[in-house]
Amino acid sequence: MIKIPALSVLLCLFSLSTTAQDSKISLHQNITNALAKEKLTGAVWSTVDSLGRISTDASGLKNAATKQVLSISDKVQVGSISKTLIATGIFRLVTMNKLSLDMPVAEILTDIRFKNPWSASRPVTVRHLLDHTSGLENQRFWQLFSGEVTPNTPLANNFSKDLSVLEIHSRPGSQFVYSNMGYTLLGMVIEAITRQRYEEYLDTYVLKPIGMAESTFGFVTQVGKNADPRLAMGHLDQMKTQAATAIYLRPAGQFTTTAYDMGIFLKFLMTNGNLRGYSFIRKDLLAAMGNPDSETESKQHGLAVGYAEGLMTRDRHQVIGLAHAGNAPGYHAMIYLFPKEKKAFFIAHNMDAETADYEVFNKILLQSLNLKKQKTSATGPMPVDIQNWAGNYVAVRDAFKLMAYVDLLTGFVTVIPKNDHLVFSQLQKETKILKPTHYHLFKSDDKIWDAQVFYTDSTQNRRITDGFKTYKKISSLYLWTMYMSLIFGLIGIIYLFVAGLIKLLSNRKRFLQQPIAIPFLCILALLLLVPLFLMQDFTSLGDVTAASVSLAVVTAILPLGLLFGLWRCIKRKHDETWNGVAVIALIFSLQWVAVLIYWGMIPMLLWN
């Protein structure tokens, strides 16, 4: 009578073990197939099940050049996922009563002086930095692409070179605008409170207690005398190897780890914050991750999804979870956790490819967790005033100030109301069909919760947000004027180059006497800069180099060259060499150059 139940239990355990093993094999094969389809080098991943068990696996190559196979013990870099760990470090200081999330940053970092028009009523706080609602811009070109930075470059150098980076563009707490500079300031906050480098403090007093023995905030690379042989080589397009490099904004994107360590971290985030019987991180702080603050305009207008304190609420594939993505040169990573179900996954690729669809891997891992699909929000009637929101919208803030003009032309959104839905189209993304759920709240069929909210801000300007990116309405006439300026400008530049080339080839001796000779040479000089940049490592794009200085000089001379050409053409108006088409081309070119000057793209100062 006793043996039969015992045998049944053993058989049941064996069956569960076999099922789990089969599931792991299936997951491995699915990811391996996806790696081949997306033409990626390799990946390591870990999953956490509802019983707290961590499973790890790997597939592909550690180094495409040497054909070394990637293993589960190899290390990877995770880019912006470091922000979730930085947030955890801040929480530790709060739990120890050494810091408050609502403490003004200026009281901690006395050398940092924000240009904040709302400083009297809304100073920038630690919480604002954690939530990306400080109003700071994201980053400058030179902060991301620089070969001059070292692992020991002071974090303060991000803000001392150009004080304009400390300008606050929106009322703190009101809007989510992703800011790598904000998390760099958090690194400085940790240093100010602990009196030691943030890397050393977090490695010793956060990672070690949690059990992440193979992880570090310190700089790790594959080259040099201190190279770590366990760090998987990074790869770019065409599987070009890319060794890890130091960055200015290191608290925002410098972290090296293993799949198992990330499993430990995800498991901890889904606990009550206790370690070995004491409160390591306050439970309420962990619970607030991914839950946007009520101050934000999106939350005030009914949108639940968003970013808060190191994690975002993500509504994809018919499940809602907390997540954070990360990119570093040569790497791409994602964490996803479901605190109620106590399930999570981490995946990192040692290749950052422009053409790869990394969402495929998220879907595969989500399916492997066997999460219950959730019911979607019911649709409702269209708001009666929805026609007021028809038109074109642009982002309230650009990732790079230098690229604001490009973002205007390529990142604008068009909203077209229909009978029972909205068409939400964007040049670089798939068109969405949005259906109303509540007043001014909309969702697409692939979402569970409301995905967009339409509202007017305090100045009665119309805005749209999905909780992560906010758009402001602009005049369609203005947008089309910008496009016509671009088109006419390109026509003018192309004509001047082609006509100048023909004249150069047909009559070299008298070429410099031609009115369009100088404009042609200025345009040609721009083209000749391409080889200079191709010979330069992309990580030095923001430095003062031969290529960047030449670009600044040539772009500064271009307007003068065009004006000189126009003056010569006008001077020869009654001459037999008069060329009316060249005059029009020069005018077309000059108006576009004037626009580029207005947007700060001429002269092109990559180090600014």
C-alpha positions in Angstrom: 0.0 0.0 0.0 3.0 2.3 0.7 5.0 1.4 -2.4 2.3 2.3 -5.0 2.0 6.0 -4.1 5.8 6.3 -3.8 6.2 4.8 -7.2 3.6 7.1 -8.6 5.4 10.1 -7.2 8.7 8.9 -8.7 7.0 8.4 -12.1 5.4 11.9 -11.8 8.7 13.5 -11.0 10.4 11.6 -13.9 7.6 12.7 -16.2 8.0 16.4 -15.1 11.8 16.2 -15.5 11.4 14.7 -19.0 8.9 17.3 -20.0 11.1 20.1 -18.7 14.1 18.6 -20.6 12.1 18.4 -23.8 10.9 22.0 -23.4 14.5 23.1 -22.9 15.6 21.2 -26.1 12.7 22.8 -28.0 13.6 26.3 -26.8 17.2 25.7 -27.8 16.3 24.6 -31.2 13.8 27.5 -31.7 16.4 30.1 -30.8 19.1 28.4 -32.9 16.8 28.5 -35.9 16.0 32.2 -35.2 19.7 33.0 -35.0 20.2 31.5 -38.4 17.2 33.2 -39.9 18.1 36.6 -38.5 21.8 36.0 -39.4 23.1 36.7 -35.9 26.3 35.4 -34.3 25.0 33.9 -31.1 23.0 34.3 -27.9 23.0 33.3 -24.2 19.8 33.3 -22.2 18.2 32.3 -18.9 14.7 31.7 -17.7 13.2 31.7 -14.2 10.2 29.5 -13.6 7.4 29.8 -11.0 9.4 27.6 -8.5 12.4 29.9 -8.7 14.5 27.6 -10.8 17.0 29.2 -13.1 17.8 27.5 -16.4 20.6 28.8 -18.7 21.5 28.0 -22.3 23.6 29.3 -25.2 23.8 28.9 -29.0 26.0 30.1 -31.8 29.5 31.6 -31.9 31.4 33.4 -29.3 33.7 34.9 -31.9 32.8 34.8 -35.7 36.5 35.3 -36.6 37.8 32.3 -34.6 34.6 30.2 -34.8 34.8 29.6 -31.1 31.4 28.3 -29.7 29.5 30.4 -27.2 28.9 28.7 -23.8 26.5 29.4 -20.9 29.4 30.6 -18.7 30.6 33.2 -21.2 30.1 36.9 -20.3 28.2 39.5 -22.3 27.5 43.2 -22.2 23.9 44.3 -21.8 24.0 48.1 -22.5 21.0 50.0 -21.1 19.8 47.1 -18.9 22.5 48.5 -16.6 19.9 51.2 -15.8 17.7 48.6 -14.0 20.8 47.6 -11.9 21.6 51.3 -11.2 18.1 51.8 -10.0 18.5 48.8 -7.7 21.7 50.4 -6.3 19.7 53.7 -5.7 17.0 51.6 -3.9 19.6 50.1 -1.6 20.7 53.6 -0.5 17.1 54.6 0.0 16.5 51.4 2.1 19.5 52.3 4.2 18.1 55.8 4.7 21.0 57.5 3.0 19.0 58.9 0.2 15.4 59.9 -0.7 13.9 59.6 -4.1 12.3 63.0 -3.8 15.6 64.7 -2.8 16.6 67.5 -5.3 19.6 66.4 -7.3 21.2 69.9 -6.9 21.3 69.3 -3.1 23.5 66.2 -3.7 25.5 67.3 -6.7 26.3 70.9 -5.8 28.5 71.4 -8.9 25.6 70.5 -11.2 23.5 73.6 -12.1 20.4 72.8 -14.1 18.9 75.5 -16.4 15.5 74.7 -15.0 12.7 77.3 -15.6 10.5 75.4 -13.1 13.2 75.2 -10.4 11.1 77.1 -7.8 8.2 74.7 -7.9 9.7 71.6 -9.6 13.3 71.0 -9.0 14.9 67.9 -10.6 14.8 65.0 -8.1 16.4 61.6 -7.9 13.0 60.1 -8.9 12.8 62.2 -12.0 16.2 60.8 -13.1 15.1 57.3 -12.4 11.9 57.7 -14.4 13.4 59.7 -17.3 11.1 62.6 -16.5 13.7 65.1 -15.5 13.4 67.1 -18.8 17.0 66.5 -19.7 17.9 65.6 -23.3 19.1 62.1 -24.0 22.7 62.4 -25.1 25.1 64.4 -27.3 26.9 62.8 -30.2 30.3 63.1 -28.6 29.1 61.4 -25.5 28.2 58.2 -27.4 31.0 58.1 -30.0 34.4 58.9 -28.6 37.8 57.2 -28.7 39.2 59.7 -26.2 37.3 58.5 -23.2 38.9 56.0 -20.8 37.4 53.7 -18.2 38.5 56.3 -15.6 37.2 59.5 -17.2 35.3 61.4 -14.5 31.5 61.3 -14.9 31.4 65.0 -14.4 33.2 65.5 -17.8 29.8 64.7 -19.4 28.5 68.0 -18.0 31.5 70.3 -17.8 32.3 70.4 -21.5 29.1 72.1 -22.6 26.8 73.5 -19.9 23.9 73.5 -22.3 23.5 69.8 -21.7 22.0 70.7 -18.3 19.1 72.6 -19.8 15.6 71.3 -18.7 13.2 71.2 -21.6 10.0 70.2 -19.9 8.5 70.5 -16.4 10.2 67.8 -14.3 7.9 64.9 -13.7 5.6 65.7 -16.6 6.9 63.7 -19.6 8.9 60.6 -20.2 12.0 61.5 -22.4 14.7 58.8 -22.3 17.9 60.3 -21.0 21.3 58.5 -20.8 22.6 61.7 -19.2 20.0 61.3 -16.4 21.3 57.9 -15.4 24.9 59.1 -15.6 23.9 61.7 -13.0 22.5 58.8 -10.9 26.0 57.3 -11.0 27.3 60.6 -9.7 24.7 60.6 -7.0 25.9 57.2 -5.8 29.4 58.4 -5.8 28.5 61.6 -3.8 26.6 59.5 -1.2 29.1 56.7 -0.8 32.3 58.6 -1.4 33.7 56.0 -3.8 33.3 55.1 -7.4 29.9 53.9 -8.2 31.3 50.7 -9.9 33.2 49.7 -6.8 30.3 50.4 -4.4 27.7 48.6 -6.5 29.9 45.6 -7.2 30.6 45.2 -3.4 27.4 46.2 -1.7 24.7 45.3 -4.3 25.9 42.6 -6.7 27.8 40.5 -4.2 25.0 40.3 -1.6 22.5 39.4 -4.3 24.8 36.6 -5.5 25.9 38.0 -8.9 29.5 36.9 -8.5 30.3 36.9 -12.2 29.0 40.4 -12.9 30.5 43.9 -12.7 29.9 47.5 -13.4 33.6 47.9 -14.1 35.0 48.2 -17.6 35.6 44.8 -19.2 36.9 44.2 -22.7 38.4 41.5 -24.9 41.7 43.2 -25.8 44.7 44.4 -23.9 46.7 42.9 -21.0 43.7 42.9 -18.7 41.4 41.3 -21.2 38.7 38.9 -19.9 38.8 35.7 -22.1 35.3 34.9 -21.0 33.7 38.0 -22.5 32.1 37.1 -25.8 33.3 39.2 -28.7 30.8 41.7 -29.9 29.8 41.9 -33.6 28.3 44.5 -36.0 26.7 44.0 -39.4 28.3 41.3 -41.7 29.6 39.8 -38.4 32.4 42.3 -38.1 34.0 41.9 -34.7 33.7 44.8 -32.3 35.6 44.7 -29.0 34.0 46.5 -26.0 35.0 50.2 -25.6 34.8 52.7 -22.8 32.0 55.2 -22.9 31.4 58.6 -21.3 27.9 57.7 -20.1 29.0 54.5 -18.5 26.3 54.3 -15.7 23.7 54.3 -18.5 25.2 51.4 -20.4 28.3 49.7 -19.0 27.6 46.3 -17.3 29.1 42.9 -17.9 27.3 39.7 -16.7 26.4 36.1 -17.4 23.1 34.5 -18.2 22.9 32.8 -14.8 23.7 36.0 -12.9 20.9 37.8 -14.7 18.6 34.9 -13.7 19.6 35.6 -10.1 18.9 39.3 -10.5 15.5 38.7 -12.1 14.5 36.3 -9.4 15.5 38.8 -6.7 13.4 41.6 -8.4 10.3 39.3 -8.0 10.8 38.9 -4.3 9.8 41.1 -1.3 13.3 42.5 -1.3 14.6 40.5 1.7 18.0 38.8 1.8 18.9 36.3 4.5 16.2 37.6 6.8 16.7 41.4 6.5 15.3 44.0 4.1 17.9 44.6 1.4 15.6 46.6 -0.8 12.3 47.9 0.4 9.3 46.0 -1.0 7.5 49.2 -2.0 10.4 50.3 -4.1 10.5 47.0 -6.1 6.7 47.2 -6.5 7.0 50.7 -8.0 9.2 49.6 -10.9 7.4 49.9 -14.2 4.5 51.8 -12.6 4.6 55.4 -13.9 4.3 58.2 -11.4 1.0 60.0 -11.2 2.7 63.3 -12.0 3.2 62.3 -15.7 0.8 63.7 -18.2 0.3 60.2 -19.7 -0.8 58.7 -16.3 -3.0 61.7 -15.5 -4.8 61.1 -18.8 -5.4 57.5 -18.1 -2.5 55.6 -19.7 -1.2 52.8 -17.5 1.8 51.7 -19.6 5.1 53.5 -19.2 8.5 53.6 -17.5 9.3 54.0 -13.9 12.4 53.4 -11.7 14.4 51.2 -14.0 11.7 49.1 -15.8 9.0 49.7 -18.4 5.5 48.1 -18.5 5.5 46.3 -21.8 2.3 45.2 -23.6 3.3 42.7 -26.3 2.3 39.3 -27.6 -0.9 39.3 -25.5 0.9 39.5 -22.2 1.9 42.4 -20.0 5.2 42.4 -18.2 8.1 44.5 -17.0 11.0 44.8 -19.3 14.1 46.7 -20.3 16.1 46.4 -23.5 19.8 47.2 -23.9 22.3 48.0 -26.7 26.0 48.4 -26.7 28.4 48.4 -29.7 28.3 44.7 -30.8 25.6 43.6 -28.3 21.8 43.5 -27.9 19.9 42.3 -24.8 16.5 42.1 -23.1 15.1 41.3 -19.7 11.4 40.5 -19.2 9.7 39.6 -15.9 6.3 38.8 -14.6 6.2 39.3 -10.8 2.7 37.8 -10.3 3.6 34.6 -12.1 7.2 34.7 -10.7 8.5 34.0 -14.2 11.2 35.9 -16.2 13.8 35.6 -18.9 17.0 37.2 -20.0 18.6 37.0 -23.4 21.7 38.7 -24.8 23.1 38.6 -28.4 26.7 39.2 -29.1 25.8 41.0 -32.3 24.0 44.3 -32.9 22.6 44.2 -36.4 20.5 46.9 -38.0 18.4 44.4 -40.0 17.7 41.8 -37.3 14.3 41.4 -35.7 15.2 40.8 -32.1 11.5 40.7 -31.1 11.4 37.2 -32.6 13.5 35.9 -29.7 11.3 37.7 -27.1 8.3 36.0 -28.5 10.0 32.5 -28.4 11.0 33.0 -24.8 7.6 34.3 -23.7 6.0 31.3 -25.2 8.4 29.0 -23.4 7.2 30.6 -20.1 3.6 29.3 -20.7 2.1 32.6 -19.6 -1.7 32.9 -19.5 -3.0 35.2 -22.2 -4.9 38.2 -20.9 -8.1 39.7 -22.1 -8.0 42.9 -24.1 -9.8 46.2 -23.3 -13.2 46.6 -24.9 -13.5 49.2 -27.7 -15.9 52.2 -27.5 -17.2 55.1 -29.6 -15.0 57.6 -31.2 -14.6 60.9 -29.4 -16.8 63.6 -31.0 -13.8 66.0 -31.2 -11.4 63.6 -32.7 -11.1 65.5 -36.0 -9.2 68.2 -34.0 -6.3 65.7 -33.6 -6.0 64.9 -37.3 -2.7 66.0 -38.8 1.0 65.7 -38.3 3.1 65.3 -35.2 6.8 65.3 -34.3 8.6 64.1 -31.2 8.9 66.7 -28.4 12.5 65.7 -27.9 15.2 64.2 -30.2 17.7 61.5 -29.3 20.5 63.7 -30.7 20.2 67.5 -30.8 22.5 67.4 -33.9 20.0 65.2 -35.8 16.8 67.1 -34.9 16.3 68.1 -38.6 16.6 64.6 -39.8 14.2 63.4 -37.1 11.7 66.0 -38.2 11.7 64.7 -41.8 11.8 61.0 -41.0 10.2 60.6 -37.6 6.9 62.5 -37.9 3.6 60.8 -37.3 0.4 61.3 -39.3 -3.0 60.8 -37.7 -6.0 60.2 -39.9 -9.5 59.7 -38.2 -11.8 57.2 -39.8 -15.4 56.2 -38.9 -14.5 53.8 -36.1 -10.7 54.0 -35.9 -7.6 56.1 -36.4 -4.8 55.5 -38.8 -1.5 56.2 -37.1 1.3 56.1 -39.7 5.0 56.8 -39.4 7.5 56.8 -42.2 10.0 54.4 -40.6 7.5 52.1 -38.9 4.5 49.9 -39.6 1.1 51.7 -39.8 -1.1 51.2 -36.8 -4.9 51.0 -36.6 -6.0 52.5 -33.3 -9.5 51.9 -31.9 -11.1 54.0 -29.1 -11.6 52.4 -25.6 -12.3 55.4 -23.4 -12.3 59.2 -23.9 -9.2 60.0 -26.0 -7.7 56.6 -25.1 -6.9 54.2 -28.0 -5.5 50.7 -28.5 -4.4 48.5 -31.4 -5.7 45.0 -31.9 -2.3 43.5 -30.8 -2.5 45.3 -27.4 -4.3 44.4 -24.2 -4.2 47.8 -22.5 -4.7 51.3 -23.9 -1.7 52.1 -26.0 -2.1 55.8 -26.9 -3.7 58.8 -25.3 -4.6 62.1 -27.0 -4.6 65.2 -24.8 -3.9 69.0 -24.6 -1.1 70.2 -22.5 -1.1 73.2 -20.1 -0.6 75.6 -23.1 -3.5 74.0 -25.0 -1.2 72.3 -27.5 -2.3 68.9 -28.8 -0.2 66.0 -27.9 -0.1 62.2 -28.4 1.8 59.8 -26.2 2.2 56.0 -25.8 3.8 56.5 -22.4 7.3 56.3 -23.9 7.4 58.8 -26.6 5.4 62.0 -26.8 4.5 63.9 -30.0 3.4 67.4 -30.5 1.1 68.6 -33.3 2.7 70.8 -36.0 1.4 72.6 -39.0 1.2 70.4 -42.1 2.1 73.4 -44.2 5.3 73.8 -42.1 6.2 70.1 -42.7 5.5 70.2 -46.4 7.6 73.5 -46.6 10.5 71.6 -45.0 10.1 68.8 -47.5 9.9 71.1 -50.5 13.0 72.9 -49.2 14.8 69.6 -49.0 13.7 68.5 -52.5 14.6 71.8 -54.2 17.9 71.9 -52.3 18.9 68.4 -53.5 17.9 69.3 -57.0 20.1 72.4 -56.9 23.1 70.6 -55.4 22.8 67.7 -57.9 22.6 70.1 -60.8 25.6 72.1 -59.6 27.7 69.0 -59.2 26.7 67.4 -62.5 27.0 70.7 -64.5 30.3 71.5 -62.8 31.7 68.0 -63.5 30.8 68.3 -67.2 32.4 71.7 -67.5 35.5 70.4 -65.7 35.9 67.5 -68.1 35.2 69.5 -71.2 37.4 72.5 -70.5 39.8 72.1 -67.6 41.9 75.2 -68.5 39.1 77.6 -68.2 37.1 75.8 -65.6 37.8 78.2 -62.7 36.4 81.0 -64.8 33.0 79.4 -64.7 30.5 80.9 -62.2 29.7 77.4 -60.8 33.3 76.3 -60.4 33.6 77.2 -56.7 30.2 75.8 -55.7 31.1 72.6 -57.5 34.5 72.3 -55.7 32.7 72.8 -52.4 30.3 70.0 -53.1 33.1 67.8 -54.4 35.0 68.4 -51.2 32.1 67.1 -49.2 32.1 63.9 -51.2 35.9 63.5 -50.8 35.3 63.4 -47.0 33.6 60.0 -47.3 36.8 58.0 -47.5 38.2 59.9 -44.5 35.3 58.8 -42.4 35.4 55.2 -43.7 39.0 55.0 -42.6 38.1 56.2 -39.1 36.6 53.9 -36.4 33.0 54.8 -35.9 33.6 55.0 -32.1 35.6 58.2 -32.8 32.8 60.0 -34.7 32.3 62.5 -31.9 36.0 63.3 -31.5 38.1 66.1 -33.0 39.7 64.2 -35.8 41.0 65.0 -39.3 37.7 63.8 -40.7 35.4 65.7 -38.3 37.5 68.9 -38.6 37.5 68.7 -42.4 33.7 68.2 -42.3 33.3 71.3 -40.1 35.5 73.4 -42.4 33.9 72.2 -45.6 30.3 72.7 -44.4 31.2 76.2 -43.1 32.7 77.1 -46.5 29.8 75.7 -48.5 27.4 78.6 -47.9 30.2 81.1 -48.9 31.0 79.1 -52.0 27.3 79.1 -53.1 27.0 82.8 -52.4 30.2 83.5 -54.4 28.8 81.4 -57.3 25.5 83.3 -57.3 27.4 86.7 -57.2 29.4 85.7 -60.2 26.3 84.5 -62.1 24.5 87.8 -61.4 27.6 89.8 -62.3 27.5 88.1 -65.7 23.8 88.6 -66.3 24.4 90.4 -69.6 27.3 88.2 -70.6 27.1 85.4 -73.2 28.0 82.9 -70.5 24.9 83.7 -68.5 23.2 80.6 -67.2 19.7 81.1 -65.8 19.4 77.5 -64.7 22.6 77.7 -62.6 21.2 80.8 -60.9 18.0 78.9 -60.0 20.1 75.9 -58.8 22.2 78.2 -56.6 19.1 79.8 -55.1 17.6 76.3 -54.5 20.8 75.2 -52.8 21.2 78.3 -50.7 17.7 78.2 -49.3 18.3 74.6 -48.1 21.7 75.5 -46.6 19.9 78.4 -44.7 17.5 75.8 -43.3 20.5 73.5 -42.2 22.2 76.5 -40.6 19.0 77.2 -38.6 18.9 73.6 -37.4 22.5 73.6 -36.4 23.7 71.2 -39.0 26.0 73.8 -40.8 28.7 74.0 -39.8 28.6 70.3 -38.9 30.3 70.1 -35.5 30.2 66.4 -34.5 32.1 67.1 -31.3 29.7 69.7 -30.1 
